[in-house]
């Protein structure tokens, strides 16, 4: 089906409402709108997006285009302009719920219980409807609740998760720290009861005008959420309301009720029946989302009438949202970008695997060369030690020969075997030598003519 291109040139941007990591929000007016309805436009720069960022953007577009509820900010259209994802939505002229709490804190005045319960029931309706559609908000806080007079609406589905089954769980740790549930703080899987905890924190803040849990650091805050007892709201509020807060802030996720169970509590049903202008029930909201053309009007407050339909888009020629299938165009572009990123990540993975294999081969070859060098060094060291031992043995033999030669010069002291005789042998040898000398002397004297005995 042919689609008409949409761009930022079709809008006039007015005031900057907010800027953050999830994008920049302006007020805007569509150029071809004869009524000049003021809307909010969220511009997300995707030039530096990674795969997870694209998935979050797709989830936000999908959630906003799917959810059609009187207490959820109305989605008008979305498109991709250059590297920007653009989401056009309903504008809340009365600001957010955080500004209401700040104004009461400034004048030191608690919010009336009926107003607290009215806001709570509307948000509970919105979350119960989203959970029925298998969508988790994951960032319920006062800054994401927008005021339209007495009506309030839940917005900013930038961290939303779309589950495949109602019992499915998510793992990513996201959201505002003050509203994080114990299971998210611990990094364990969580379900739709994470939103129940966050709404319980919001309800406590509506009553006490301060956060339920605090800490001097992020670590201290997470420890307080996981370990500190549930804080008590001011006693000026009814016992039923205080019990509801305690029930929603159960640290044991199995003891914590679902949004549907909360809406079925007798206290909530009686309060809904008593309050005038209460939000439609969950069943009515589901019926509205299933019908093709159900209309509902809210307080005007400069925002214009709200329409709730099955598609959430208006056909060409109907004024606001005149370009058809804008959301589908944005979703298709995001889907293509995500597929391209997946292919790139796969290619990067293959390249990394190849580089790892090459590095392993290089390291193995280096290890082999190192072992060879070590073996060579060992063999050289062995050769040197052998030559040293040989030279030592030669020097020892030479020194022995020298000592023997010195010892051989004293023939009287050593026998033929080279052994030194004992003292008795030496005396005997000496006596025998003297006897021989005496005989020789006597013979020589006799030959000369005398006995020579006396002279001797």
Secondary structure by P-SEA (a helix, b strand, c coil): cbbbbbccccccccccccccccbbbbbbbbcccccbbbbbbbbbbcccccaaaaaaaaaaaaaaaccccccccccccccccccbbbbbbbbbccccaaaaaaaaaaacccccaaaaaaaaaaaaaaaaaaaaacccccccccccccccccbbbbccccbbbbbccccccccccccccccccccccccccccaaaaaaaaaaaaaaaaccccccccccaaaaaaaaaccccccccccccaaaaaaaaaaacccccccccaaaaaacaaaaaaaaacccccccaaaaaaaaaccbbbbbcccccccbbbbccccccccccccccccaaaaaaaaaaaaaaaaaaaaaaaaaaaaaaaaaaaaaaaaaaaaaaaaaaaaaaaaaaaaaaaaaaaaaaaaaaaaaaaaaaaaccccccccccccccaaaaaaaaaaaaaaaaaaaaaaaaaacccccccc
